[in-house]
Amino acid sequence: MEIAVNMQMRRWQSVAVGAVLSCTAVAAYWTTLGGMWQRWYPAWGRADLGLIDRISEGESYYTHGPLMAVVSVAAALLLLRYTRIAVAPRRRAGAVVLCAGLLVLHLGMLGRVSFISALSLPIVISGLILLLWGAEALKRLWFPVAILGFMIPLPEVTIAELNFRLKLVATDWGVRLAGLAGVTAVRSGNQAFLAGGQSLVVANVCNGLRTLLSLVAFGALFAYVSRLRGAWAALLFAMSIPVALASNALRIAALVVAASVLGVEAATGWFHDASGIGLLAVAMGLMFALERVLLEVRAKLSKAPLPQGRFSAVMAADSAGGQWSRLGHALCGRRALVAAGLLGLSAALTLWSARPLRNVLPAADSSLLASRVTIDGLRYDSYSLDLDERTLTILEHPSYCYRRYVPAKTTRPAMDVWLLLAGENRKGIHPPDLCLEGGSAGIIAKRDVTAPCGGGEGIPCRELIVQDQERTYYYLYTYRFGRQYTRSYWHQQMRLLAGGLLGRPTQGALIRVSSIFEAAQLEQTRREAFAMLEQALPRLDAALP
């Protein structure tokens, strides 16, 4: 009777400690998980939409994110239930890995880099498994832990760069394949020009990035459950990348052919939607075919028989109750309480790190930009513009100065100059690429340039050519940190982060010049943008510490 009571008490103790561990872990990652949810479903915060629209609207590349969490939990439960796992805690190794994961979490939170803080999740889970159950358990559960990495959104800057490059690749491959089918098309950037003056624009939704990210996650699961092992399984997983690119190229080629035969309106309407479903079917069919090919190749190159089951040699020899009892018993010791305490402390620190930062700069005023400038003998008068509340909220209300310069007595287009002063708050600066694509504009060209101003070797900048449905825009921008300028967003962000961590705060800013232009006026627009930037920098350098 006493033994039964003790077993019952231990069972409840393990449940209680497990609940505490779970709650403190959720609290520690609450801010990070919330940020990931917003990346999975960008329209989630729109109260004017219904549930289905809030999930489906918005430009997201990670709608499969929650599914990865479900796959991870399901795989872990199956492995715990049907394989034999010895419990031999590795205290030191587990403590080191757990603390390293929490350190990564807090570095990401302090630096306000959500990608880094999210990457710490698999590390922390691995540390907990080592600390409480041991290396054998981690060896058995590595896949459910690793698959969580596929639900972590890449940085938005990386997504924007991949979008641009994949649009060009997808358009090029699609036009080439359409040519093999007898359709004449010419590629220019991310546009395919057809006979009769028609054109087809490959936008972000068609560049294949969604397919690539989803299929790579599927490829990891497919390679894990396949009959292939070791390097063969790794090869099958790696093949998911070219399969995704090739499948999307076939889709673009089909859209070009459909536009040539049925017209652009039909190609971008019902055929576009139907081809998206067909794309997934083709990609998955190719993955199954590749597995078959690799099995045949392996059979010819190796005499070793194929394994019948991944865990046939370690299937649980005892009852499920015995397995769960051993695992639950490991949660009743001091190690679990120490881990819960560390997670609880981390929860408090992450909440503090996630607080909105107050801008240390005074509110920007019109004195940061001249009200009147002269470029090539032409006078430009200006007036102030205001950023909308949504943009200010995203950027955490930085100081800014935004003016529109209108040339006097000429039909030349106006030029906008935007100084965004973020201080030490890295969240206060986003690359213009993100804002432009978020506003449904399409970037058709980008390149690095050096503006001949500021003395010395000039100011490193980046220029963008952006097109919406009716107009083409020119954007020139550069980032500032301390007294230096860079065209690289990551360079500026790392310098701001390093300055904050080392106790040497560095002020950050974004300077952007933009204008509408016609194709034949690109060089003139570029020269005028350089001249406008040259007139803005001295005032900015004098105003910022």
Buried (B, 14 or more C-beta within 10 A) or exposed (E): EEEEEEEEEBBEBBEEBBEBBEBBBEBBBBBBBEBBBBBBBBBBEEEEBEEEEBBEBBBBBBBBBBBBBEBBEEBBEEBBEEBBBEBEBBBEBBBBBBBBBBEBBBBBBBBBBBBBBBBBBBBBBBBBBBBBBBBBBBEBBBBBBBBBBBBBBBBBBEBBBBBBEBBBBBBBBBBBBBBEEEBEBEBEBBBBBBEEEBEBBBBBEBBBBBBBBBBBBBBBBBBBEBBBBEEBBEBBBEBBEEBBBBBBBBBBBBBBBBBBEEBBEEBBEEBBEEBBEBBBEBBBEBBEEBBEEBBEEBEEEEEEEEEEEBBEEBEBEEEEEEBBBBBBBBBBBEBBBBBBEBBBEBBEBBBEBBEEBEBBBEEBEEEBBBEEBEBEEEBBEBEEEEBEEEBBEBBBBBBBBBBBBBBEEEEBBBBBBBBBBBBBBBBBBBBBBBBBBBEEBBBBBBEEBBBBBBEEEBBBBBBBBBBEEEEBBBBBBBBBBBEEBBBBBEBBBBBBBEBBEEEEBBBBBBBBBBBBBEEEBBEEBBEBBBBBBBBBBEBBEEBBE
